[in-house]
């Protein structure tokens, strides 16, 4: 697998023609209509692509206090990966139709599991079709049998709510939500409006150029520099439920700024506790 966390449509087309093609995963989803992504997948998807659903496959059980999209357990996600025929050396490409927000979640989870050979299709479904890529509505072939994905040390850093609360003012916290949600002017999904005190806003769609592909690494470095400072290890990303925050983690890696931490529970977990502080504006 090439070293970038992104892969272009033309690179993917070439990779699919090799003797060891990547496993391709469609992660399309719609927060307002959780069945929409799967419907779109059944209508048309990349040839041979499998489908993973945000709620069923890329999240764990909700308690009402752990956010809208808590992480799945590592063992459960490892079993999901193995069912798709993915072993530690299997190249994987993930994509969606929604600016990469759900593909970035799958990328992050695979990296968290310890899987290195994973890339996001830059520009997603739209870039694939614009490049002349084929569409298919057939169910993919049964994955080849592989051994259960091995248990490995978590390769992507996370932080929990209690640790974050004790660290406010000492970490650089970036919120990936839309500016009006960050400021607390609207809140369509979670218990309270506002943001975690001390957070800075980096709307995830700012990572993309007008054509839906990620901006060049040098441009991303310039844009992130005033937000993250000199040390990626001191950066924590959050959003509404830990999904679009992964997009900012990915963008920092594309920019060559290193690996930064994710607060998986994000605002949906933080705001569910009335004793936690909130800020507006």
Secondary structure, 3 states (H helix, E strand, C coil): CCCCCEECHHHHHHHHCCCCCCEEEECCCCCCCCCHHHHHHHHCECCCCEECCCCCCCCCCCCCCCCCCCCCCHHHHHHHHHHCCCCCCCCEEEECCCCCHHHHHHHHHHHHHCCCCEEEECCHHHHHHHCCCCCECCCCCCCCCCCCCCCCCCCCCECCHHHHHHHCCCCEEEECCCHHHHHCCCCCCCCCCCECCCCEECCHHHHECCCCCECCHHHHHHHHHHHHCCCHHHEEEECCCCCCHHHHHHHHHHCCCCCCEECCCHHHHHCCCCCCCCECC
